[in-house]
Amino acid sequence: MSRLFLKSPLAILAEGADGGIVVESGKIVELVPAGGTPARPVDETVDASAHVVLPGLVNTHHHFYQTLTRAHPQAIDRELFPWLKALYPIWARLDPPSFRLAVRLALTELLMSGCTTAADHHYLFPGGLDDAIDIDIEAEEAQALGIRVTLTRGSMDLSQKDGGLPPDDVVQDADAILSDSERLIARYHDRSEGAMTQIALAPCSPFSVTRRLMIESAALAERHDCRLHTHLGETKDENRFCEETFGCRPVDYLEEVGWLGPRTWLAHGIHFTTEECRRLGAHKVGVCHCPASNAVLASGFCPVNELKAAGSPVGLGVDGSASNDASNMIEAARHALMVGRLNYRSAEAITARDALTMASEGSAVCLGREDIGRIAVGRQADLALFTLDELRFSGAHDPVAALVLCGATRADRVMVKGTWRVLDGMPVGIDVARLREEHGRAARRFA
Ligand code: ZN
């Protein structure tokens, strides 16, 4: 088996690896201290003296299809509910070929930003996609790019005619959702160490899903040992909806439907009281912080530090590309630092290393993965290497902090499971110019 030595990094986000790391069979097998050499001979040495080495970043919330409707004139400058109402009819035009390009583009963009594992929350299955092949399309595209994924079988079964927010033509029947969920779990959910594809179940939100679907999804997840994901605590409108419809607050509702447990990770988690943060933490419910989306939609601040202190794993997500509107994980770390410091009005509330750890280890825990998210012996060899060659880094002194504070946007090299998937800043095997052209053309259908 070939052994690769990543030698003498400029800086590395790991303890005891200042001399580099050794990768073999897709895993990290040795950390080399400063001035040291690998314990056994290596087959290849890569000079990393110009690179800041991070664990591969892990994105825990996205909606890939939304790359087709970024900066859409009918949706910009709106908050969540009016934003959704403006976009649902546009998203109802989604078709398999456009969807495939949206997925390819989002995954490529993520990979180039240093992301090695991505979760997607796909809940939109309009007419043309009712064979529910979209998750299959996502699995194929991820495999072709060599990026690790947690694909969530999202769902909506509560439309306007039943008191929900989405129009009737974008929701599905609960039985169809549950049987497709079982099919996808059987086909793609790999629970083994180093898995490249996992499935999670993700009813969309309290205002687009029935109580029955929440309860039965939880039971299905329990039966097949997969994770549960949903939007919760995103806006005050959602609080009002829950109070009016269920007679309780979102976290109470979560408990009622059997979701308050370590299998669950939530997107956003903004409008929680201190007591609710304690309850979520006590049950180890994970939260994906989406700072850019929360800022753009003016949703509010996620109480990241309260949740962490209470015991919740907190990860980072770019969120859908119609609210971010980008899919850049290293930028998300910068957003988390800025939004977090503003929220707490404290420059110490969140450091550059806190933001990067949230984007890697915190996210990995949200996805229930102990084999990724850190540079440590035995972990998967998922790595993101950044250079500081651009003008924006010139004069920077702390190389790790510089990535966040000076605003890195692009990794120079990205490794997933021991294989280089980005080299010299470009994704291996992808014609970026062609992808931009094809995706841009597909997006014109959604004008
Ligand atoms: Zn979302």
Residues whose N, C-alpha, C, O or C-beta is under 5 A from the ligand:
A	BS01	ZN	A267 D319 G320
